[in-house]
Amino acid sequence: MFRRPRPPQPPPLASAEARVPSSSAPAGDMEAVRVLNDLLARPTHEGVLEGALSHASFLLGGNLRGYAVTHRAQGQDRAAQDRAPQDRAAPDRSAQDRVAAVFGYPKALVGTPLSGPWATLRTRVLSDGSGQLYAANPPELHGILDTCGMRDVALSLVVPVNDRGRNLGALVLDRNSPEDIGTAAQELVTRWATAIAPLLGLLESREEWKLTARQVSSAVVEAFESQDFDGLGHAQAVAEASVKLGRAVGLVDRELDELWFAATLHDLGKIHGEKGHPQVGANFLHGVPHLAQAQKAVRHHHERWDGQGEPDKLAGEDIPLYARILAVANAYVHLGDFERLRGEAGKGLDARLVGLMEKVSAESPAK
């Protein structure tokens, strides 16, 4: 329905022959290689941790559920911050540990701040099941845990995830029967957690840099907007509306990140005046290959659906998708009501995106 930019294809991680172990390898090793390949195909915290939980359950013979908690510096968990208040599993608290992935438990648990018996740096079997988990968390979280069926847990295995002495979090595997988990099985899962820890550490470092880039970008834009009181907060509002619309279109996280930068920086070219500011702003992003689509969006966000815009008089779907999204979000923030926005549908703006903007705003009002 919406023509999307084609992202550059990353080089293959390895040849097919290199990724397939020899037939003489033990079945467990072959499964581990397969899982590692899957983890590298989904290089996000949640993707890696879901795969880690799944393989940990396999190592323990199956019939388990689990969740992963990550220990993040305060303010670092952007996914939880971006989630709308009504979509959060629980009110935000000062706890630094959050559920980052689940296996067998409802997805609604992801993002929930939890305290629990995973502070120590050694693997532990909890014979009282979820008793310590309930004791460590306030009553308002007990309802969420009950909904997930955690009162039925008879035994838990807590496996820390550490990267070079840094505590990244833990894998928690739950079993509803009191059947014990032997020392050998515990060691297998501990070795597995050790194997995935460097990948998680790498992802966390990448997230820290991404967050820093966002904060610096926002600070620069805010400093520019502060010259005109009426413009203060405009970029943030457009970015929120753009990401909401982009998510409704079906953009994935990486694409939403780039769209966020485009929306946040779209008016920065005005530092040299109103005239030609989209081109000036796009020039600021020249030489930043990871924001190539954001650069196009900034350059073309004043194009019009009817071809009467600037700077290149592009029309219809010849206008890059991110630019069309940004144009609708920008108009929505400027005009403030959908009756006036609908008047631009099919003229200055993509009519389908206008309709979608109205729909998602009705479903989830802007904060």
C-alpha positions in Angstrom: 0.0 0.0 0.0 2.8 2.4 0.9 6.0 2.4 -1.1 8.9 2.2 1.4 12.6 3.0 0.9 14.7 -0.1 0.3 17.2 -0.4 3.1 20.8 -1.4 2.2 21.3 -5.1 2.4 23.9 -6.1 5.0 26.5 -8.6 4.0 25.8 -12.2 4.9 27.2 -13.1 8.3 28.7 -16.3 6.9 28.4 -18.6 4.0 25.8 -21.4 4.2 28.6 -23.9 4.5 30.2 -22.0 7.4 27.0 -21.8 9.3 26.2 -25.5 9.2 28.1 -27.7 11.6 29.5 -31.1 10.6 27.2 -34.0 10.9 29.5 -35.4 13.6 28.7 -32.5 15.9 26.5 -33.4 18.9 22.8 -32.5 18.5 23.0 -30.0 21.3 25.9 -28.2 19.6 24.0 -28.1 16.3 21.0 -26.7 18.1 23.2 -24.0 19.7 24.6 -23.0 16.3 21.2 -22.8 14.8 20.0 -20.6 17.7 23.0 -18.3 17.5 22.3 -17.8 13.8 18.7 -16.9 14.7 19.9 -14.5 17.3 22.2 -12.7 14.9 19.2 -12.5 12.5 17.2 -10.5 15.1 19.9 -8.2 16.6 17.7 -6.5 19.2 17.6 -7.0 23.0 14.1 -8.6 22.8 15.0 -10.8 19.9 18.2 -12.1 21.4 16.7 -12.7 24.8 13.6 -14.5 23.4 15.9 -16.8 21.6 18.1 -17.3 24.7 15.1 -18.2 26.8 13.8 -20.6 24.1 17.2 -22.4 23.9 17.5 -22.5 27.7 14.2 -24.2 27.9 15.4 -26.7 25.3 18.5 -27.4 27.4 16.3 -28.1 30.4 14.1 -30.6 28.6 11.2 -28.2 27.7 7.9 -27.7 29.6 9.1 -24.4 31.1 8.2 -20.7 30.8 10.6 -17.9 31.3 11.3 -14.2 31.2 14.5 -12.1 30.9 15.2 -9.0 33.0 17.7 -6.4 32.0 19.5 -4.1 34.4 19.6 -0.7 32.7 20.8 2.7 33.8 17.9 5.0 34.7 16.6 6.8 31.6 18.3 4.3 29.3 15.2 2.1 28.6 13.9 4.0 25.6 11.4 1.3 24.6 9.6 1.6 28.0 9.7 5.4 27.7 8.2 5.4 24.2 5.4 3.1 25.1 2.1 5.0 25.6 1.0 5.2 29.3 -2.1 3.0 28.6 0.2 0.3 27.0 2.6 0.1 29.9 2.2 -3.0 32.1 2.7 -1.1 35.3 3.3 2.5 36.5 6.9 3.6 36.1 9.0 3.2 39.2 12.6 3.8 40.1 13.4 0.1 39.7 16.2 -0.3 37.1 15.3 -3.9 36.2 12.6 -4.5 33.6 11.3 -7.5 31.8 12.9 -7.4 28.4 11.6 -10.6 26.8 9.3 -13.5 27.6 9.0 -17.2 26.6 5.6 -18.8 27.2 4.4 -15.8 29.2 2.1 -13.0 27.8 3.9 -10.3 25.8 2.1 -7.7 28.1 4.7 -8.6 30.7 7.5 -7.0 28.6 8.4 -3.6 29.9 7.2 -4.3 33.5 9.6 -3.0 36.2 10.4 -5.9 38.5 12.6 -6.5 41.5 13.6 -10.1 42.2 16.1 -12.7 43.3 18.6 -12.0 40.5 21.0 -9.6 42.1 23.6 -12.2 42.9 26.1 -13.2 40.3 25.6 -17.0 40.5 23.0 -19.4 39.2 20.3 -20.3 41.8 17.4 -22.7 42.0 14.4 -21.3 44.0 12.5 -24.1 45.5 9.8 -21.8 46.7 8.9 -20.9 43.1 7.7 -17.3 42.7 7.5 -16.6 46.4 10.6 -14.3 46.5 9.3 -12.5 43.3 6.0 -11.6 45.0 7.8 -10.6 48.2 10.1 -8.3 46.4 7.4 -6.4 44.5 4.6 -4.1 45.6 1.0 -5.2 45.7 0.0 -3.2 42.6 2.2 -5.6 40.5 0.8 -8.8 42.0 -2.3 -8.6 39.8 0.0 -8.5 36.7 1.9 -11.5 38.0 -1.3 -13.4 38.8 -2.6 -12.7 35.3 0.5 -14.3 33.9 0.0 -17.4 36.1 3.1 -16.9 38.2 1.4 -18.0 41.4 1.4 -21.5 39.9 5.2 -21.6 39.6 6.7 -24.3 41.8 10.4 -23.9 41.0 12.5 -21.3 39.3 16.0 -21.3 37.9 17.7 -17.9 38.0 20.7 -17.5 35.7 22.7 -14.2 35.7 23.9 -12.7 32.5 27.2 -11.0 32.9 29.6 -9.5 30.4 33.1 -9.0 31.7 31.9 -8.5 35.2 29.1 -6.2 34.3 25.6 -7.3 35.4 23.3 -7.1 32.4 20.4 -9.0 33.9 19.2 -12.5 34.2 17.2 -15.4 32.6 14.5 -16.8 34.8 13.1 -20.2 33.9 9.9 -21.3 35.7 8.4 -24.7 36.1 5.0 -25.5 37.5 6.1 -28.9 38.8 8.6 -29.3 41.7 10.8 -31.6 39.6 14.4 -30.6 40.5 16.9 -29.1 38.0 20.2 -31.0 38.4 23.6 -29.4 38.6 24.6 -30.5 35.1 21.5 -28.9 33.6 22.2 -25.7 35.6 25.8 -25.6 34.3 24.5 -26.0 30.7 22.2 -23.0 31.0 24.8 -21.0 32.8 27.3 -21.6 30.0 24.6 -20.6 27.5 24.0 -17.3 29.3 27.7 -16.7 29.3 27.8 -17.3 25.5 25.1 -14.7 24.7 26.3 -12.1 27.2 28.9 -10.4 24.8 26.2 -10.0 22.2 23.9 -8.4 24.7 26.7 -6.1 25.9 27.4 -5.1 22.3 23.7 -4.3 21.7 23.5 -2.3 25.0 26.5 -0.2 23.9 24.8 0.5 20.6 21.6 1.5 22.4 23.6 3.9 24.6 25.1 5.6 21.6 21.7 5.8 19.9 20.2 7.3 23.0 23.1 9.8 23.2 22.6 10.8 19.6 18.9 11.4 20.3 19.6 13.5 23.3 22.2 15.6 21.5 19.9 16.1 18.5 17.0 17.1 20.8 19.3 19.6 22.7 20.4 21.2 19.5 16.9 21.6 18.2 15.6 22.9 21.5 18.4 25.5 21.6 17.3 26.6 18.1 13.6 26.6 19.0 14.2 28.6 22.1 14.9 31.7 19.9 11.2 31.7 19.1 9.0 30.9 22.1 6.0 29.9 19.9 8.2 27.3 18.2 9.4 25.6 21.4 8.4 21.9 21.4 7.3 21.9 17.8 9.9 19.3 16.7 9.2 17.0 19.6 5.4 17.1 18.8 6.1 16.4 15.1 8.4 13.6 16.0 5.9 11.9 18.2 3.1 12.2 15.6 5.5 11.0 12.8 6.6 7.9 14.8 2.9 7.1 15.7 2.0 7.3 12.0 5.1 5.4 10.9 4.3 2.6 13.3 0.7 2.4 11.9 2.2 2.2 8.3 4.2 -0.8 9.5 7.7 0.6 9.8 10.1 -1.4 11.9 12.1 -0.1 14.8 15.2 0.8 12.7 13.0 2.7 10.3 11.2 4.4 13.1 14.5 5.6 14.5 15.4 7.2 11.2 12.0 8.7 10.9 12.4 10.2 14.4 15.6 11.9 13.4 14.0 13.3 10.2 11.1 14.7 12.2 13.2 16.1 15.0 15.6 17.8 12.6 13.2 18.8 9.8 13.2 22.5 10.5 16.8 22.9 11.6 17.6 24.5 8.2 15.7 27.6 9.4 18.8 28.5 11.3 19.8 30.2 7.9 16.3 31.6 7.4 12.9 30.3 6.2 13.6 30.3 2.5 15.0 27.0 1.2 15.3 25.6 4.7 14.4 22.0 3.7 17.5 21.9 1.4 19.7 23.5 4.0 18.5 21.0 6.7 19.1 18.1 4.3 22.6 19.4 3.7 23.3 19.1 7.5 22.8 15.4 7.2 25.1 15.0 4.2 27.8 12.5 5.0 25.7 10.6 7.6 25.0 7.4 5.7 22.8 5.8 8.3 20.4 8.8 8.0 20.2 8.7 4.2 16.4 8.3 4.2 16.0 11.0 6.9 18.0 13.3 4.7 15.5 12.7 1.8 12.6 13.3 4.2 14.0 16.6 5.4 14.7 17.7 1.8 11.2 16.8 0.5 8.9 17.5 3.5 7.5 20.6 1.7 6.7 18.7 -1.5 2.9 18.5 -2.3 0.9 15.5 -3.4 -0.3 17.5 -6.4 3.2 18.3 -7.5 3.1 22.0 -6.6 5.6 21.8 -3.7 9.3 22.5 -3.2 12.1 22.0 -3.9 11.7 19.5 -6.8 7.9 19.5 -7.5 7.6 15.8 -6.9 4.1 14.4 -6.9 2.2 11.4 -5.4 4.3 8.4 -4.5 7.3 9.9 -6.1 7.7 11.8 -2.8 9.6 9.6 -0.4 7.4 7.8 2.2 9.2 9.4 5.2 8.7 12.8 3.7 5.0 12.2 3.2 4.6 10.9 6.8 6.5 14.0 8.0 4.4 16.3 6.0 1.2 14.9 7.4 2.5 15.0 11.0 3.8 18.5 10.5 0.5 19.7 9.2 -1.4 17.9 12.0 0.7 19.7 14.6 0.3 23.1 12.8 -3.4 22.9 12.1 -4.6 21.2 15.2 -7.8 19.7 13.9 -8.7 17.0 11.4 -11.3 19.0 9.6 -8.6 21.4 8.3 -6.2 18.5 7.7 -8.8 16.6 5.6 -9.0 19.6 3.4 -5.4 19.0 2.4 -5.9 15.3 1.6 -5.2 14.6 -2.0 -4.0 18.1 -2.6 -0.9 18.9 -0.5 -1.0 15.6 1.5 -1.2 11.9 0.9 -4.9 11.2 1.5 -4.3 7.6 2.8 -1.8 8.9 5.4 -4.2 11.7 6.5 -6.9 9.0 7.1 -4.5 6.9 9.0 -3.3 9.8 11.1 -6.9 10.5 12.1 -7.4 6.8 12.9 -4.4 6.3 15.1 -4.9 9.7 16.9 -8.5 8.6 17.8 -7.2 5.2 19.0 -4.4 6.6 21.1 -4.5 10.4 21.8 -1.2 12.2 21.6 0.5 12.8 25.0 
